[in-house]
Amino acid sequence: MLIIGGGFAGCAVAMMLKGQKDYDITLVDSAPMVGAGVRTYFYGGHPFTFGPRHFLTKEEWIFDYLNSIVPMRRCVEHEFLTYIEKDQQFYSYPIHEDDVAIMPEAEIIAQELASTKSQQSPAPKTLEEYWVSSVGPTLYHKFIASYSKKMWQVRNNNEIDDFGWSPKGTSLKTGSRAAWDTAISAYPLAVDGYNQFFDIACEDINLRLETAIQEFDLENKSVIINGEKENYDIIVNTISPDVIYNFCFGELPYMGRDIIKLVLPVEFALPKDVYFAYYASDEVYTRVTEYKKFSQYKSKDTLISIEIPSSNGRHYPMPFKIEYDRAQKYFDLMEDGIFSIGRAGSYRYEVDIDDCISQARDVCRMLGV
C-alpha cells in the first residue's frame, strides 16, 4: 500500500491499517517530517501550528479515538471576537443577538432580523444571498462582506456558490457566547500538540520523507520515485487530485496563507476565554490567534499569529461549484483500490481533523478491516 502525504488523513490511515492483514505500508511525503499543517513547531519556546488546529467534532467516537492516542482537553469556554473598525468595537462571533442593542444601527438591524424571520426566502444560491437572508443586509455588510472577499480574494461574494461551511455553528447566536458549543471543541494536553499521533502512526511502516514522486501512473497503480518504478495494490492519496493525474483536466485553485508570528511582552494578549480575534473590515489580515489559549503553555510572554490570505501555498480549496465539478472529474478516474481523502484529497475546505479520521475509517471498512 502507498499513502501519498503524511498529514492527518494519511497518518490516520497508517495508524488504523498497520499490523492489519499484513499490510506493507509505504508513506511518502516531500516534507522533512509528517504532520503537515497540523504539526506543532516552536517559536521563542512557544508551541504553534500553521494556523490554529483545534479539534472539532459532533461525533463522540471520533473524539474518543483521538483522545485514546493523544489525551485531549475539552475547550468548553472557547470564544471568538470580531473587530468592526467602523464601530471601533469588538463584538462576539458568531454574531450574537445580545450585541445588536449596542450597535449604532440597532433599530434598523432589529427590523431586518424580524423581516428575515417573517419572510419565506427562496433557497440562497450564493454566500451573499445566504447571509442577507439569514441576518439582513446591515449585519452582512458589517461582519461578512469584506471578510469573505479578503478571505477568498474575490471581488464579489456572489462568486462564492458553496457556503455550507460558512456559519460558525449558527448565523445568529443566542445564549452562551462560547463558539461551537453544539460540538466537541478540544485540543491536545501535550505541549507538542498532535505530534505524538503522527509519530506513533509512522512507527513500523516504511516512512519516506523528503521524497518526491516524479511521475504518477494511477491507471496501473504505479509511481516513479528516484527514477525507479514502484507498483502498489492500494493507493491512498491525500494531496490535491489534479497533481496525481498530471493536471489533465486543469489545475484546481486554492487559497494560501502568510502567517506572521509575533511574541508580545505580556502574559496574555486576548481576553480570558478568547482564542481568536477576527478582523472584518478593510485590514489585509483576517485573524489573530493566541496559541497558548489552546496549548495552555505557561510563559511570561505570549505568541500570536496574524493570518493574511495570499497565493502562498495550496492550503484551502476554493468554494466554487465549478471547481468541485472539475475535482469530480479526477475522482471519476479513480479505479478500485485508489482512495482520495483529507482536505486536499477531497478538495473540500470544510474537511477537518475529525473528517480525516472518519474518512480513514471508511477506507479501512472498504478494505474489509
N, C-alpha and C positions, 0 to 999 in steps of 0.2 A: 504494500500500500504506500502511495505517495501522498503526503499532505503538503500543499503549497501554501506557505505563510504560517508564521508562528505567533499570530495574535491570539485573542481569546478563543475564537472559534476553532482554529487549528489545534491549539493546546487542549481544548476540551475534548475534541475527537481523540487525540492521542491518549489523554487521561482515561477515557472510557473504554478504549479498544485494546490498549496494550495488555498483553497477557491473555487476551481472549482468542480462542480458536487459533492459537499460534500465528497471529498476525505479525508479519515482519514490517514494521512501520519505519518509513523514512520521512522526516520532516525537513523541508528545505526553506531557508529564509535568507534573503540578501543582507539582512541586518547583522550586526555582531552579537546580538542577543535576542531572545524571544520576548514576547510581551507586547510588541508594537506600541501603540499609543497608550496602553493601559499599564505599561511597566513603570515602576517607581524609580526615579532618579533622585539625586540630591544636589541642592544648590545652597551654599552657605550653611550646610548642615541640615537644611530643611528638605523633607521629602516632597516630591511633586510628580505629577504625571503630565503628559501632553494634553492639556485640557482636563478638567476635573472629571474623574471617572467614578462617581459614586454609583452604588448598585441600587437598581430599582426593579421591582417585580410585583406582580399581583399573585404569583404562584408560590405557595408556601414550599412546595417540594424543591423548587429551584433555589430558594434561599437556604433550605436545609442541606442541599447538596453542596453548595459552595461553602457554607458555614462549617461543614464537616471536614473540609480541607484547609480553608483559611478562616479561622474564627472571626466573626463579624460583630460589629456594634451597630445596633439599630439607631438611626438618626431621626428620632421622632420629633425633634424640635426644629428641624431644618426649615429655614425661611429664606425667601428671596426679597430683594428690593429693586425698584426701578427708579432711576433719576429722570425727572422731566424738567429739562432746562428752562422751558418757558414759564413753568410754575415756580422754579427754584425750590423744588420739593422732591423728596423721596416718597414713593408710595409702595405699598405691598404689591407683589406679583406672585401668582395670578392677580389680576385686578380684583380688589376687594370691595364689596358693596359698602362697607363702613367708611371707606376713603372718599366716596363720592361727595359726602357732605362738606369736606374741606377743600374741594376743588373749586377754582374760580367759576367754572361753568356748571355748578351743581344743579341748578334748576333745569337747564337745558338737558343735561345728561339724564336726570331723573325722568324727564318727559320721553327721551329717546328710549330709555330702558323699558318704560311702560309700553311704548309703542311696539318694541320688539317682542314683548310678551303677548301682546294682544293680536298681533298680525300673524297670519299664516304665510310665511315667505316661501317661494319655491326653493328647491334644494340648491344650495350655493355651488357654483362651478369653479370659483377661484378663491384664493386666500382672502382677498379683499372682501368679496361677497360674504364669505363665512363670518368674518369679524364684524362687518357692518350689520349683518342680520342678527348677530348674537348680542352685541353690546351697543350698537348705534354708531353713527359716524364720528361723534366727538371723541369717545374713548378709543375708537380705532385709530384716529389720527394722533391722539395723544400717546398711546402706548405701542401701537403695532406698525403703523405705516412706514415710518423712517427706519425703525429697527429691522423690519423684514427686508426692506430694499438693500440695506447695507449688509445684512446677514448673507443674502444670496446674490448681491451685486447685480440687481435688476433695476430697471428704470420704473417699472410699474408692477405692483403686486398682483395684477390680473394675469401676469405671465406665469404665476405660480398656481398650477391647477391641481396639485395634490397637497392637502393640508391637514390630513388626519393626525399628523404628528404635532400640530401646532399648539394646541392648548396645553398648559402645564397642569393637566388633570381636569381643569374646568376653565371656561372662558370668563366667568364671573363668580368669585368665591364668596361664601358667607361663613360665619362661624370662625373656626380656627384659622390662624394665618400661616400655619405650617404648610409647606408645599408638599404635594404628593402624599397627603395623609390618607388617601384611599389605597395606597400601595405600600409595600415594604420598602423603606429607604434605609440603606446601610452602607458601612464602609469597614474594611479590614481593621482589626485591632493592631496588627503588626505595623511597625514604623515603615517597613518597606512594602506596605500595601498588599497587592495581589502577587508579588514576586514568587512567593512560595508555591502558589498554584502552578505557575509556569515552570518552575524548576522541577517540581515533582512530576509534572506531566511529561517532561522530556527525559526523565530517568529511564534507562533501559530501552531506549529507542535509538535509531540511527539519526542523530541530530546533525545537520549540516548547515552551519551558519556562514555568513558572508559568502553565500553561494548563489550565483545567478543561473537561472535556467535560460539557455541561449536560444533554444527552439522548442516549440510545442507541436506535437502531432497527436492530438487527443483522439482523433478517429481511430488510431492504432494504440492509444493509451501509452504513448512513449514521449520522452523528452530528451533533449541533448544538454548535458552538463559537462563542462570542461572538455568539450569536443567528443564526448562519449555518449552513445545512445543507450538509454535506460528504459526498460519496459516494466509496466506495472499492471496488476489485475484491477486495482481500485485506485482512483484518484479523487482526493477531496481538495477542492480549490477554495481558498479564502481571499484571493486577490480579485481585482476587477475582471469580469468575464471577457471584456474586449481584449485584454492582454493575452489570455491563453488561447484565443482564436485569432491572434495576429491582426486584430482590428478590421476584420473582413467586412463588418457592417458599419465601420466608422468608430471613432473614439467617443466613449461615454464621458460627459462632462462632470467635473467635481469642483467643489469649493475647498480651498485650502485655508490655512491659518498661519499668521505670525503670532508668536507668543513672546511677550516681553515679561521677563522675571524681574521683580523688584523687591529687595529686602528693605523693610522700614524699621526705624529705631523705636518701635512701640511693641508692646506685647500682643496687642490685637488692633487691627485696623478697622474692622467692621463690628457693628453692634453684636451683642450676645445673640446667639442662635442664627445670625445671618451669615450664610456661606457665600452667596453671590450678590453682586450689585450689577444690575443691567443698566445700559445707557441707551435710551430710546429716542434720542434727538439726533442732531447732526454730527455728533462725535464720530471719528473714524472707527473707534473701538466699540465692541458690543457688550463686553462683560469683564468684570473684575472678580477674581476668585481669591479667597483667603484659604490656603491649603490646610493650615493647622486646624481649622474648624472640622475638616474631615479626619485628618490623621491623629488629632489630639497631641501633636508634637509639642513638647514643652521647651520654651525658649524665651529669652527676654526681648527678642525681636520677632518679626513676622515676615513671611514671604507671601507676596501677592503676585498674580499674573494678570496681564492685560491682553485680551484677545482681539486681534484685528483680522477681519476676513481678507483673504488675499488669494493669489494664484499659487501660493507656496504649498505644494503637496496635493495629493488626491485623497482628501480626508472625508468629505461629506458628499454623497451622491445628490445630484440636483433634483428637486421635487417637481419634475416636469413629466407628464404622462407620455409625451412623445419619446422621451429618453427611456422610460420604463418599457415602452414597446420595442425600442432598439435593444435593450438588455434582454428582453424576452426572446428575441431572435437568436441571441447567443445561447440562452438556456435551452432553446429548442434543438440546438446542435448536440446537446449532451446525451450520450447514449448510456445504457445500463452500466453501472459501475463508476459513473462520474457524478460527483456531487459538488454543488457550489453554495457555500454558506457564509455567514458573517455579514457585516455591514457592506463591505465592498463586494464580496462574493454574491450577495443577494441584490446588490445595487438598491439598497433602501436605507435612507437616513435614519429611520426610526429603529432599526435593528441595534440593540444594545447588548450589554453583557448577559442579561437574562435570556435574550433571544438566542445568543450564541450557544448557551448551554442547552436550551431546548432543541435547537437545530442539530446539535451534536448528538443528542439522544435520538432524534428522528433518524439520523444517518445510521446509528447503531441498530435501531429497530429494523430498518430496511435491509441491513446486512444480516439480520437474524440473531443479533446479540442482545 
